Amino acid sequence: MRIKLSFRFKLMVSYIILIMTPVIIIGTFSYRSSVDSAKTQSRSNIQGTLLQMRDNIMYKIMDVQRVSDQLYMDQQLTSYLGINEGGWNSYETLTKHLKPTFQNALDLSALHINIQAYVKNKTIPEYYFIQNNKENPLDLGKRYNIYQLDRIDGEPWYDPWKVSTVYGANQAMKWMQVAEDAQYGNISLLRNLNDYAKTDQIGFLRVSAKLSEIFDSIDFTKIGDQSTVYVYDEQNHPLFFSGNQDEALLQPTAGDKKSGYLNIEERLEGLNWRIVAYIPTQLLEANADSIRQITVLVCLISFLVLMAISVILSRMFSVRIYKIIASLNAFRGGEFRKRISYSGNDEFAQIAEAFNDMGKHIDELIREVYISNLKKKEAELTLLQEQINPHFLYNTLSSISRLARFGEIERLHRMVMGLAKFYRLSLNEGRTIISVDHEIQQIQTYIDIQKIKFADGLDVTTEIDPDVLSYSTVKMILQPFVENALQHAWNGDHIHIHLYAYKDKDHIVFMISDDGVGMSQETIERVLNREASGGYGIRNVDDRIKLQCGSAYGVDIQSVPGEGTTIRIEIPCFMDPDENAPAERTG
């Protein structure tokens, strides 16, 4: 359904759009610039916070690496680990040299770390603390343990350090979670202990530290509520997190982009680790709320002020337009004498003058066309009507001739009298519109004539609603269908015809049904087709009704082969001024 908008409304909207467009553009640009600036500032602050976290982590990483370097670069430790003497000498090497060296290395770190040294020299006795497997060894304080290298020879995580490089022993150093580290939340720095003089491995060093201690600077509250900070290793596995552990953040996505989050990262140099902060976009947009509210408020005030100005301006112009519209509506209602009066010499005054002249000419032309169309319509109805009468007269005269030939004087007399009565009713002073009562009398006279012809072979039942008799109808719309049934619908030596007339809301419905042979759908379509041959009488009635009453009215045919046919004729309820009373019934 199309919405009708007034000229005043369209004019007002045009003013508002014209004035508000630059306001909206400038407001939108200012708002987005402010929001982008706020987001950039927030991102810069978060990036600075991540840099501080990274520096703090690297400091602690370097703290552990210093302990490892202290032992790795200690030439005396290398020489003591290479002495292959058993007995008392080995014990003395352990107590006087190895233990103090490892203890000094522990004291270098401010973190709670454990040192586990695995020595290749089988003459050096093991030294280690016995602990409960349910406890994190780092919770027991700083400790060092010395084991034989054979203890880890079968561990898969140790395999990379077994392979020698082209320079001798493997010099790689790597942070990994091995053995029970993942269970207790620890991580270890792994590297070989090498004898560079002999280019051979003399042991293996594992320095363990708590993840929570290394990453104690990772705190999501420094970023913002609902944020989450993850630390990923070089395989992109999470080592540590702070905040809400959302499984969706752990799912791999293209470019590590997470829907609904802004991610900012910092890399830990030399480790291939990443610190990634996931900040909900709604958190970044929180600062934009006040800017949005101010922008909306300014736009709203501007809108109200400009709307008031637009209403005043549009009213000034629309009042004159409404006068023209009122005159046009009067024209549409048939009042062509309506005129417009404007003072002044502007364009509206010129429109008014041209409109008044146009109205005068249209009034004259419509009167001429209306009279011409009425005459044409009456001529067409008369022509169609005249096409029916000869057909009926020919059939009736043929019946009269047959009766005369067989000497049936009584029936011949009755038929001639019925024919006279029929034509007295049908002539009707030459009118094409008659009352329904007159039409019913006419069809009843025709049926009486046919009963004389067919005697007991024809049975007719009529049901007429008295309320329809005072209305008017097109003349001779029932007789062609009764005649058609008597000519084509016989199914044996008897036929029954039922005639109805009743009112349906503001319509009058005539129905003629028979129990004859019926028609196929193809036959019905051919009868109603104006291009096909045959069916002239039926199409004649349909054409006359549509010509008089409009295309919404006319004839409808329903038929079942072998069972009969029903004709439905629908016309509007109307009264012709010349037929304002039912006709006097005669005969």
Secondary structure, 3 states (H helix, E strand, C coil): CCCCCCHHHHHHHHHHHHHHHHHHHHHHHHHHHHHHHHHHHHHHHHHHHHHHHHHHHHHHHHHHHHHHHHHHCCHHHHHHHCCCCCCHHHHHHHHHHHHHHHHHHHHHCCCCEEEEEEECCCCCCCECCCCCCCCCHHHHCCEEEEEEHHHHCCCHHHHHHCCCECCECCCCEEEECCCCHHHHCEEEEEEEEEECCCCEEEEEEEEEEEHHHHCCCCCHHHCCCCCEEEEECCCCCEEEEEECCCHHHHCCCHHHCCCCEEEEEEEECCCCEEEEEEEEHHHHHHHHHHHHHHHHHHHHHHHHHHHHHHHHHHHHHHHHHHHHHHHHHHHHCCCCCCCCCCCCCCHHHHHHHHHHHHHHHHHHHHHHHHHHHHHHHHHHHHHHHHHHHHHHHHHHHHHHHHHHHCCCHHHHHHHHHHHHHHHHHHHHHHCCEEEHHHHHHHHHHHHHHHHHHHHHHEEEEEEECHHHCCCEEECCCCHHHHHHHHHHCCCCCCEEEEEEEEEECCEEEEEEEECCCCCCHHHHHHHHCCCCCCCHHHHHHHHHHHHHHCCCCEEEEEEECCCEEEEEEEEECCCCHHHCCCCCCCC
